[in-house]
Amino acid sequence: MHPLSIDKLSYWEKKTYFSITDFIVIGAGIVGYSTALYLRERHPDASILILERGYLPSGASSKNAGFACFGSPTELYDDLQHIPENQVWDTLEMRWNGLQRLFSIIPKEKFDFQQNGSWDLIHSNTSQNELLKDDFIAYLNDNAEKITGAKNIYSEDKNVSNTFGFNHISTSYFNRLEGQIDTSQLNKAFYQKTIAQNINCLFGVNVNHFQEDSNNILLDTNIGEIKGAHLFICTNGLASEFFPEKVKPARAQVLITEPIPNLALKGTFHYQKGYYYFRNIDNRILLGGGRNLDFNGETTTEFGLTEHIQASLEELLYNTITPSYKPKIEHRWSGIMGVGDEKKPIIEKISNRIAIGVRMGGMGVAIGSQVGKQLSELF
Ligand SMILES: Cc1cc2nc3c(=O)[nH]c(=O)nc-3n(C[C@H](O)[C@H](O)[C@H](O)COP(=O)(O)OP(=O)(O)OC[C@H]3O[C@@H](n4cnc5c(N)ncnc54)[C@H](O)[C@@H]3O)c2cc1C
């Protein structure tokens, strides 16, 4: 039991934080914060409590690569091969609208949103018939315009290697509307807004399990039992601990270089259908991916790094991204995503008092706040 378990708290503390709460949200990620903020809009006088297991959020929202992306050409092409066409465009629409919603909750300047565009990089040994055709790019532009209202979002950029000094890259597909953010500033801004909206937020509280009686939800936590009238589970990949059949954890590994003098790289870059991704940040390169090298091993809720995947990131960095300069790797980390059979989130009531919003895949920056809104409307 925790040294400061609930039964040892003062009367005041118990009254402020642990009277039976109207709405409890588990998880202080983009989805949990958004859910709590939209609950506040719908229920101005309700008591709302967010419980987070880490001293900082400890899933994906403050560990990700900070791509504000809604659909790159090779990803769309790939999806169209095995997902019905209307669903592919529904997903793009959800991501686009989700980003606009995010900007409406937290002003872009607060998390350094920069719209530098994104490039889908194509390896020089890709055969001619695997390249995307002009009429496919035109098809993407027509459909994306119907959703975004913006013309000619996509184009081919054959000059990308000259611009950024890459090796082994013959061409690229450019998305002029994608951007990049400061992931940690976004989380901090969410936290600040949550507190300003009179939502209690407790860190270091792990929910072990929960049960429902006729009037309440009872949460068994590391600090004791907590009661609430309604529960929202926003724990994404970690929700696999509660619902292994609905969502699987997917670890993603990342590295960041030391500052690089005169770094030309500016923007976000996808490679090998998005299995690798990199961007500039503070004159450094942040690079992640390689999960496809070991899907089984990376199906885990444990933070950690593996030699094999880190070596593949270094190989890509030194041979392709910065072939003329060998920056030192300054730091490496991992985060845990939530994935499943389908490329869409689960937003559903599982009882009259409990709802879940999980399985954001690699799209949570874009869709997380929209998921939070829909989730908050379930009660
Ligand atoms: C390395 C990496 C790179 C990524 N890059 C991008 C990107 O560039 N663009 C993009 O759109 N998406 C990206 N993603 C995915 C994106 O970060 C996630 O989809 C999104 O952050 C999920 O948000 P969430 O709120 O659903 O979950 P999370 O941010 O994981 O939040 C869930 C929270 O619940 C807490 N929690 C879990 N279990 C419990 C419990 N039992 N009790 C209490 N608290 C609990 C966790 O500690 C965690 O803080 C990336 C992910 C990773 C890991």
Ligand as a Chemical Component Dictionary entry (heavy atoms), coordinates in Angstrom:
data_LIG
# 
_chem_comp.id                   LIG 
_chem_comp.type                 NON-POLYMER 
_chem_comp.pdbx_formal_charge   0 
_chem_comp.three_letter_code    LIG 
# 
loop_
_chem_comp_atom.comp_id 
_chem_comp_atom.atom_id 
_chem_comp_atom.alt_atom_id 
_chem_comp_atom.type_symbol 
_chem_comp_atom.charge 
_chem_comp_atom.model_Cartn_x 
_chem_comp_atom.model_Cartn_y 
_chem_comp_atom.model_Cartn_z 
_chem_comp_atom.pdbx_ordinal 
LIG C1  C1  C 0 7.264  6.919  -30.277 1  
LIG C2  C2  C 0 5.884  7.294  -30.731 2  
LIG C3  C3  C 0 5.742  8.135  -31.827 3  
LIG C4  C4  C 0 4.460  8.528  -32.237 4  
LIG N1  N1  N 0 4.365  9.478  -33.187 5  
LIG C5  C5  C 0 3.139  9.984  -33.486 6  
LIG C6  C6  C 0 3.019  11.065 -34.361 7  
LIG O1  O1  O 0 4.025  11.604 -34.820 8  
LIG N2  N2  N 0 1.768  11.513 -34.684 9  
LIG C7  C7  C 0 0.633  10.938 -34.133 10 
LIG O2  O2  O 0 -0.488 11.348 -34.459 11 
LIG N3  N3  N 0 0.734  9.939  -33.249 12 
LIG C8  C8  C 0 1.948  9.451  -32.906 13 
LIG N4  N4  N 0 2.051  8.456  -32.013 14 
LIG C9  C9  C 0 0.813  7.915  -31.416 15 
LIG C10 C10 C 0 0.194  8.895  -30.408 16 
LIG O3  O3  O 0 1.186  9.392  -29.544 17 
LIG C11 C11 C 0 -0.900 8.174  -29.629 18 
LIG O4  O4  O 0 -1.865 7.681  -30.551 19 
LIG C12 C12 C 0 -1.625 9.100  -28.642 20 
LIG O5  O5  O 0 -0.710 9.810  -27.852 21 
LIG C13 C13 C 0 -2.548 8.277  -27.766 22 
LIG O6  O6  O 0 -3.126 9.134  -26.803 23 
LIG P1  P1  P 0 -4.013 8.542  -25.653 24 
LIG O7  O7  O 0 -4.457 9.666  -24.813 25 
LIG O8  O8  O 0 -5.040 7.638  -26.238 26 
LIG O9  O9  O 0 -3.057 7.559  -24.860 27 
LIG P2  P2  P 0 -1.760 7.816  -23.976 28 
LIG O10 O10 O 0 -1.078 9.062  -24.339 29 
LIG O11 O11 O 0 -0.955 6.553  -24.004 30 
LIG O12 O12 O 0 -2.367 8.043  -22.533 31 
LIG C14 C14 C 0 -2.822 6.988  -21.721 32 
LIG C15 C15 C 0 -2.400 7.307  -20.296 33 
LIG O13 O13 O 0 -3.040 6.376  -19.423 34 
LIG C16 C16 C 0 -2.145 6.112  -18.370 35 
LIG N5  N5  N 0 -2.543 4.820  -17.794 36 
LIG C17 C17 C 0 -2.504 3.623  -18.408 37 
LIG N6  N6  N 0 -2.964 2.649  -17.615 38 
LIG C18 C18 C 0 -3.290 3.243  -16.445 39 
LIG C19 C19 C 0 -3.821 2.761  -15.215 40 
LIG N7  N7  N 0 -4.117 1.458  -15.031 41 
LIG N8  N8  N 0 -4.039 3.638  -14.197 42 
LIG C20 C20 C 0 -3.764 4.974  -14.372 43 
LIG N9  N9  N 0 -3.245 5.473  -15.518 44 
LIG C21 C21 C 0 -3.027 4.627  -16.547 45 
LIG C22 C22 C 0 -0.790 6.069  -19.036 46 
LIG O14 O14 O 0 0.253  6.280  -18.110 47 
LIG C23 C23 C 0 -0.904 7.167  -20.080 48 
LIG O15 O15 O 0 -0.363 8.404  -19.663 49 
LIG C24 C24 C 0 3.297  8.017  -31.580 50 
LIG C25 C25 C 0 3.451  7.160  -30.494 51 
LIG C26 C26 C 0 4.729  6.808  -30.061 52 
LIG C27 C27 C 0 4.855  5.907  -28.866 53 
# 
loop_
_chem_comp_bond.comp_id 
_chem_comp_bond.atom_id_1 
_chem_comp_bond.atom_id_2 
_chem_comp_bond.value_order 
_chem_comp_bond.pdbx_ordinal 
LIG C1  C2  SING 1  
LIG C2  C3  SING 2  
LIG C2  C26 DOUB 3  
LIG C3  C4  DOUB 4  
LIG C4  N1  SING 5  
LIG C4  C24 SING 6  
LIG N1  C5  DOUB 7  
LIG C5  C6  SING 8  
LIG C5  C8  SING 9  
LIG C6  O1  DOUB 10 
LIG C6  N2  SING 11 
LIG N2  C7  SING 12 
LIG C7  O2  DOUB 13 
LIG C7  N3  SING 14 
LIG N3  C8  DOUB 15 
LIG C8  N4  SING 16 
LIG N4  C9  SING 17 
LIG N4  C24 SING 18 
LIG C9  C10 SING 19 
LIG C10 O3  SING 20 
LIG C10 C11 SING 21 
LIG C11 O4  SING 22 
LIG C11 C12 SING 23 
LIG C12 O5  SING 24 
LIG C12 C13 SING 25 
LIG C13 O6  SING 26 
LIG O6  P1  SING 27 
LIG P1  O7  DOUB 28 
LIG P1  O8  SING 29 
LIG P1  O9  SING 30 
LIG O9  P2  SING 31 
LIG P2  O10 DOUB 32 
LIG P2  O11 SING 33 
LIG P2  O12 SING 34 
LIG O12 C14 SING 35 
LIG C14 C15 SING 36 
LIG C15 O13 SING 37 
LIG C15 C23 SING 38 
LIG O13 C16 SING 39 
LIG C16 N5  SING 40 
LIG C16 C22 SING 41 
LIG N5  C17 SING 42 
LIG N5  C21 SING 43 
LIG C17 N6  DOUB 44 
LIG N6  C18 SING 45 
LIG C18 C19 SING 46 
LIG C18 C21 DOUB 47 
LIG C19 N7  SING 48 
LIG C19 N8  DOUB 49 
LIG N8  C20 SING 50 
LIG C20 N9  DOUB 51 
LIG N9  C21 SING 52 
LIG C22 O14 SING 53 
LIG C22 C23 SING 54 
LIG C23 O15 SING 55 
LIG C24 C25 DOUB 56 
LIG C25 C26 SING 57 
LIG C26 C27 SING 58 
# 
